[in-house]
């Protein structure tokens, strides 16, 4: 008998929790594995996390 979707979700959620517990006792040596601070998380879920800017030259004509 196949598993219900909730069973798959529960298993993945359990594995993610297990990974987080393991990682909390590790020292990330690869830059991409560094965990952002709570302040960075807060900024990324705010409106600022969804903004972008194009390069704009200020003071184009000085002189």
C-alpha positions as CSV (number, residue, x, y, z in Angstrom):
1,X,0.0,0.0,0.0
2,X,1.3,3.4,-0.9
3,X,2.0,6.1,1.6
4,X,-0.4,9.0,2.0
5,X,1.0,12.5,1.0
6,X,0.9,13.4,4.7
7,X,3.2,10.5,5.5
8,X,5.8,11.8,3.0
9,X,5.4,15.3,4.4
10,X,6.0,14.1,8.0
11,X,9.0,12.1,6.9
12,X,10.6,15.1,5.1
13,X,9.8,17.3,8.0
14,X,11.4,14.8,10.4
15,X,14.6,14.6,8.2
16,X,14.8,18.4,7.9
17,X,14.6,18.6,11.7
18,X,17.3,15.9,12.1
19,X,19.5,17.8,9.7
20,X,19.1,21.1,11.6
21,X,20.0,19.3,14.9
22,X,23.1,17.8,13.3
23,X,24.1,21.1,11.7
24,X,23.7,23.0,15.0
25,X,26.7,21.0,16.3
26,X,28.8,21.5,13.1
27,X,31.1,24.2,12.0
28,X,30.2,25.3,8.5
29,X,33.5,25.7,6.6
30,X,31.9,26.3,3.2
31,X,30.7,29.9,2.8
32,X,27.4,28.7,1.2
33,X,26.6,26.7,4.3
34,X,26.8,29.7,6.7
35,X,23.6,30.4,8.4
36,X,22.3,34.0,8.3
37,X,21.5,35.7,11.5
38,X,17.9,36.3,12.7
39,X,18.2,39.9,11.6
40,X,19.1,38.8,8.0
41,X,16.2,36.4,8.0
42,X,13.9,39.2,9.1
43,X,15.2,41.5,6.3
44,X,14.8,38.8,3.7
45,X,11.1,38.1,4.5
46,X,10.4,41.8,4.6
47,X,9.6,44.0,1.7
48,X,13.3,44.7,1.3
49,X,14.0,41.1,0.4
50,X,11.8,41.4,-2.7
51,X,13.3,44.6,-4.1
52,X,15.9,45.1,-6.7
53,X,17.6,48.1,-8.1
54,X,19.1,48.8,-11.5
55,X,22.4,50.6,-11.7
56,X,21.8,54.3,-11.7
57,X,24.6,56.7,-12.2
58,X,24.3,59.7,-9.9
59,X,26.0,63.0,-10.8
60,X,26.5,62.0,-14.4
61,X,27.8,65.4,-15.4
62,X,30.2,66.8,-13.0
63,X,32.4,69.5,-14.1
